Amino acid sequence: MIVQKNFLGKLKDFGLNTYESKIWTALLSRGQSTAGELSDIANVPRSRSYDVLESLEKKGFIIMKLGKPIKYVAVPPAEVVERVKKRVREDADQHTKLLESLRDSEVLEELNVLFSQGIELTEPADLTGSFKGRPSVYTHLESQIKNAKESVTLMTTTEGLLRKSDALQGAMEKAAKRGVKIRIAAPLTRDTEAVVQELKRFAQVRSTKTSSRFCIVDNKQLTFMLMDDKEVHPTYDVGVWVQSPYFAGSFNQFFEDQWKGMQG
């Protein structure tokens, strides 16, 4: 049986490796079959086929039919999807519980001590970093906003406002409830009206003609984008983070001068 490589690659979403994908698709095409037959059809070494079938059975993709010779029966794909979803949820719940248990553990305390000691030995000028790809930048910004204590100042483009409202709204709203002052500036249009009304529940939002992209947290940390988001693919967008009160303060002064002339 010939199965296209790109189709087999898509089966990784089911949590299958190459051999498992080949054996499973072979069994689907037959309904039921022996290990030897599946090995020949799928072009998988016989020495590996039994291990692969055992793995597929544990994952709920197939059923072993007792008898001589032993045969295997395929589970309907729709049922497999539900089983995979259930397994993913269970794994996620287990990992979440594990991480929650670490929150107040000695392990986390020791890690925090190591981190604090390391920071004390680091020159302020060395506290910088870069992030490639918009998802990485937004993950960093979300973390910064979650840890903000006094203020979050955000300037972005029209398109950036729509994206950030979706990616960062939850973190900003929680920060505002902690008393953090949230200010957002962007070129506002009709397309942003609904988003702005939502953001105004917890933030000050004003319109600007400037298309800068940066975020200042507590006047100590600054993250700014290097490229025009209209000209760069999200995958290649680049953000730079600097922990420097002097540098962040300079950007904040620029923002303050602009903020006074913006329309609310």
NORPE-V782922 format. One record per run of one state. SS is the DSSP state (@ for helix, = for strand, . for the rest). FROM is the first residue (numbers start at 1). TO is the last residue. If there is no record, write none. Layout:
# NORPE-V782922
((SS/FROM/TO) (SS/FROM/TO))
This chain:
# NORPE-V782922
((./1/4) (@/5/14) (./15/17) (@/18/30) (./31/31) (=/32/34) (@/35/42) (./43/45) (@/46/59) (./60/61) (=/62/65) (./66/70) (=/71/74) (./75/76) (@/77/103) (./104/105) (@/106/120) (./121/123) (@/124/126) (./127/127) (=/128/132) (./133/133) (@/134/146) (./147/150) (=/151/155) (./156/157) (@/158/177) (./178/180) (=/181/186) (./187/189) (@/190/199) (./200/203) (=/204/207) (./208/213) (=/214/217) (./218/220) (=/221/225) (./226/233) (@/234/236) (./237/237) (=/238/243) (./244/244) (@/245/260) (./261/262) (=/263/263) (./264/264))
